[in-house]
Amino acid sequence: MNKEEQNGRFAFTRTNYILFIIGLVAIALGFILMSGPSSSLTHFEPDIFSFRRIKLAPSISFLGYVFLIFSILYKKKTK
């Protein structure tokens, strides 16, 4: 492949962008799952220690970030 052909190609393919969007959605979902009412000075909210907010949501967000890295590094195998 000569230099002119390389200049016309994009760094990312459609697959990379789709994987990137999936990662962004996973991160957003994790942050949405983390949100909710918090404790105040007058009322204690026990939901802040629920499984959803302590374990599930951060795990989904973390996997979303890993998926973002994967989507950036992904390169289709060529023959």
CNS distance restraints for C-alpha pairs under 8 A (distance, minus, plus):
assign (resid   1 and name CA) (resid   5 and name CA) 6.24 0.50 0.50
assign (resid   1 and name CA) (resid   6 and name CA) 6.85 0.50 0.50
assign (resid   2 and name CA) (resid   6 and name CA) 6.49 0.50 0.50
assign (resid   3 and name CA) (resid   7 and name CA) 6.31 0.50 0.50
assign (resid   4 and name CA) (resid   8 and name CA) 6.67 0.50 0.50
assign (resid   5 and name CA) (resid   9 and name CA) 6.79 0.50 0.50
assign (resid  12 and name CA) (resid  16 and name CA) 5.71 0.50 0.50
assign (resid  12 and name CA) (resid  17 and name CA) 7.09 0.50 0.50
assign (resid  12 and name CA) (resid  72 and name CA) 7.76 0.50 0.50
assign (resid  13 and name CA) (resid  17 and name CA) 6.70 0.50 0.50
assign (resid  14 and name CA) (resid  18 and name CA) 6.28 0.50 0.50
assign (resid  15 and name CA) (resid  19 and name CA) 6.16 0.50 0.50
assign (resid  16 and name CA) (resid  20 and name CA) 6.04 0.50 0.50
assign (resid  16 and name CA) (resid  71 and name CA) 5.20 0.50 0.50
assign (resid  16 and name CA) (resid  72 and name CA) 6.49 0.50 0.50
assign (resid  16 and name CA) (resid  74 and name CA) 6.70 0.50 0.50
assign (resid  17 and name CA) (resid  21 and name CA) 6.17 0.50 0.50
assign (resid  17 and name CA) (resid  71 and name CA) 7.42 0.50 0.50
assign (resid  18 and name CA) (resid  22 and name CA) 6.30 0.50 0.50
assign (resid  19 and name CA) (resid  23 and name CA) 6.29 0.50 0.50
assign (resid  19 and name CA) (resid  67 and name CA) 7.33 0.50 0.50
assign (resid  19 and name CA) (resid  68 and name CA) 7.26 0.50 0.50
assign (resid  19 and name CA) (resid  71 and name CA) 5.25 0.50 0.50
assign (resid  20 and name CA) (resid  24 and name CA) 6.30 0.50 0.50
assign (resid  20 and name CA) (resid  67 and name CA) 7.32 0.50 0.50
assign (resid  20 and name CA) (resid  68 and name CA) 5.39 0.50 0.50
assign (resid  20 and name CA) (resid  71 and name CA) 5.38 0.50 0.50
assign (resid  20 and name CA) (resid  72 and name CA) 7.34 0.50 0.50
assign (resid  21 and name CA) (resid  25 and name CA) 6.17 0.50 0.50
assign (resid  22 and name CA) (resid  26 and name CA) 6.24 0.50 0.50
assign (resid  22 and name CA) (resid  64 and name CA) 7.76 0.50 0.50
assign (resid  22 and name CA) (resid  67 and name CA) 7.87 0.50 0.50
assign (resid  23 and name CA) (resid  27 and name CA) 6.29 0.50 0.50
assign (resid  23 and name CA) (resid  63 and name CA) 7.87 0.50 0.50
assign (resid  23 and name CA) (resid  64 and name CA) 4.47 0.50 0.50
assign (resid  23 and name CA) (resid  65 and name CA) 6.47 0.50 0.50
assign (resid  23 and name CA) (resid  66 and name CA) 7.87 0.50 0.50
assign (resid  23 and name CA) (resid  67 and name CA) 5.21 0.50 0.50
assign (resid  23 and name CA) (resid  68 and name CA) 5.13 0.50 0.50
assign (resid  24 and name CA) (resid  28 and name CA) 6.18 0.50 0.50
assign (resid  24 and name CA) (resid  64 and name CA) 6.51 0.50 0.50
assign (resid  24 and name CA) (resid  65 and name CA) 7.86 0.50 0.50
assign (resid  24 and name CA) (resid  68 and name CA) 7.25 0.50 0.50
assign (resid  25 and name CA) (resid  29 and name CA) 6.03 0.50 0.50
assign (resid  25 and name CA) (resid  64 and name CA) 7.62 0.50 0.50
assign (resid  26 and name CA) (resid  30 and name CA) 6.19 0.50 0.50
assign (resid  26 and name CA) (resid  60 and name CA) 6.26 0.50 0.50
assign (resid  26 and name CA) (resid  61 and name CA) 6.13 0.50 0.50
assign (resid  26 and name CA) (resid  63 and name CA) 7.51 0.50 0.50
assign (resid  26 and name CA) (resid  64 and name CA) 4.88 0.50 0.50
assign (resid  27 and name CA) (resid  31 and name CA) 6.36 0.50 0.50
assign (resid  27 and name CA) (resid  60 and name CA) 6.70 0.50 0.50
assign (resid  27 and name CA) (resid  61 and name CA) 4.34 0.50 0.50
assign (resid  27 and name CA) (resid  62 and name CA) 7.38 0.50 0.50
assign (resid  27 and name CA) (resid  63 and name CA) 7.85 0.50 0.50
assign (resid  27 and name CA) (resid  64 and name CA) 4.96 0.50 0.50
assign (resid  27 and name CA) (resid  65 and name CA) 6.82 0.50 0.50
assign (resid  28 and name CA) (resid  32 and name CA) 6.13 0.50 0.50
assign (resid  28 and name CA) (resid  61 and name CA) 7.38 0.50 0.50
assign (resid  29 and name CA) (resid  33 and name CA) 6.12 0.50 0.50
assign (resid  29 and name CA) (resid  57 and name CA) 7.66 0.50 0.50
assign (resid  29 and name CA) (resid  60 and name CA) 7.46 0.50 0.50
assign (resid  29 and name CA) (resid  61 and name CA) 7.37 0.50 0.50
assign (resid  30 and name CA) (resid  34 and name CA) 6.30 0.50 0.50
assign (resid  30 and name CA) (resid  56 and name CA) 7.74 0.50 0.50
assign (resid  30 and name CA) (resid  57 and name CA) 4.36 0.50 0.50
assign (resid  30 and name CA) (resid  58 and name CA) 6.13 0.50 0.50
assign (resid  30 and name CA) (resid  59 and name CA) 7.56 0.50 0.50
assign (resid  30 and name CA) (resid  60 and name CA) 5.18 0.50 0.50
assign (resid  30 and name CA) (resid  61 and name CA) 4.67 0.50 0.50
assign (resid  31 and name CA) (resid  35 and name CA) 6.44 0.50 0.50
assign (resid  31 and name CA) (resid  57 and name CA) 6.62 0.50 0.50
assign (resid  31 and name CA) (resid  58 and name CA) 7.72 0.50 0.50
assign (resid  31 and name CA) (resid  61 and name CA) 6.90 0.50 0.50
assign (resid  32 and name CA) (resid  57 and name CA) 7.97 0.50 0.50
assign (resid  33 and name CA) (resid  52 and name CA) 6.77 0.50 0.50
assign (resid  33 and name CA) (resid  53 and name CA) 6.46 0.50 0.50
assign (resid  33 and name CA) (resid  57 and name CA) 5.41 0.50 0.50
assign (resid  34 and name CA) (resid  52 and name CA) 7.17 0.50 0.50
assign (resid  34 and name CA) (resid  53 and name CA) 4.74 0.50 0.50
assign (resid  34 and name CA) (resid  54 and name CA) 7.74 0.50 0.50
assign (resid  34 and name CA) (resid  57 and name CA) 5.58 0.50 0.50
assign (resid  34 and name CA) (resid  58 and name CA) 7.53 0.50 0.50
assign (resid  35 and name CA) (resid  53 and name CA) 7.58 0.50 0.50
assign (resid  36 and name CA) (resid  48 and name CA) 7.96 0.50 0.50
assign (resid  37 and name CA) (resid  45 and name CA) 7.23 0.50 0.50
assign (resid  37 and name CA) (resid  47 and name CA) 7.82 0.50 0.50
assign (resid  37 and name CA) (resid  48 and name CA) 7.62 0.50 0.50
assign (resid  38 and name CA) (resid  44 and name CA) 7.98 0.50 0.50
assign (resid  38 and name CA) (resid  45 and name CA) 6.12 0.50 0.50
assign (resid  38 and name CA) (resid  47 and name CA) 7.98 0.50 0.50
assign (resid  38 and name CA) (resid  48 and name CA) 6.40 0.50 0.50
assign (resid  39 and name CA) (resid  43 and name CA) 6.14 0.50 0.50
assign (resid  39 and name CA) (resid  44 and name CA) 4.88 0.50 0.50
assign (resid  39 and name CA) (resid  45 and name CA) 4.88 0.50 0.50
assign (resid  39 and name CA) (resid  46 and name CA) 7.94 0.50 0.50
assign (resid  39 and name CA) (resid  48 and name CA) 7.62 0.50 0.50
assign (resid  40 and name CA) (resid  44 and name CA) 6.31 0.50 0.50
assign (resid  40 and name CA) (resid  45 and name CA) 7.82 0.50 0.50
assign (resid  46 and name CA) (resid  50 and name CA) 7.43 0.50 0.50
assign (resid  48 and name CA) (resid  53 and name CA) 6.52 0.50 0.50
assign (resid  48 and name CA) (resid  54 and name CA) 7.73 0.50 0.50
assign (resid  49 and name CA) (resid  53 and name CA) 6.63 0.50 0.50
assign (resid  49 and name CA) (resid  54 and name CA) 6.17 0.50 0.50
assign (resid  50 and name CA) (resid  54 and name CA) 6.14 0.50 0.50
assign (resid  51 and name CA) (resid  55 and name CA) 5.41 0.50 0.50
assign (resid  51 and name CA) (resid  56 and name CA) 6.37 0.50 0.50
assign (resid  52 and name CA) (resid  56 and name CA) 4.83 0.50 0.50
assign (resid  52 and name CA) (resid  57 and name CA) 5.89 0.50 0.50
assign (resid  53 and name CA) (resid  57 and name CA) 5.58 0.50 0.50
assign (resid  53 and name CA) (resid  58 and name CA) 7.43 0.50 0.50
assign (resid  54 and name CA) (resid  58 and name CA) 6.85 0.50 0.50
assign (resid  55 and name CA) (resid  59 and name CA) 6.18 0.50 0.50
assign (resid  56 and name CA) (resid  60 and name CA) 6.25 0.50 0.50
assign (resid  57 and name CA) (resid  61 and name CA) 6.23 0.50 0.50
assign (resid  58 and name CA) (resid  62 and name CA) 6.01 0.50 0.50
assign (resid  59 and name CA) (resid  63 and name CA) 6.15 0.50 0.50
assign (resid  60 and name CA) (resid  64 and name CA) 6.13 0.50 0.50
assign (resid  61 and name CA) (resid  65 and name CA) 6.39 0.50 0.50
assign (resid  62 and name CA) (resid  66 and name CA) 6.33 0.50 0.50
assign (resid  63 and name CA) (resid  67 and name CA) 6.01 0.50 0.50
assign (resid  64 and name CA) (resid  68 and name CA) 6.21 0.50 0.50
assign (resid  65 and name CA) (resid  69 and name CA) 6.45 0.50 0.50
assign (resid  66 and name CA) (resid  70 and name CA) 6.24 0.50 0.50
assign (resid  67 and name CA) (resid  71 and name CA) 6.04 0.50 0.50
assign (resid  68 and name CA) (resid  72 and name CA) 6.35 0.50 0.50
assign (resid  69 and name CA) (resid  73 and name CA) 6.29 0.50 0.50
assign (resid  70 and name CA) (resid  74 and name CA) 5.78 0.50 0.50
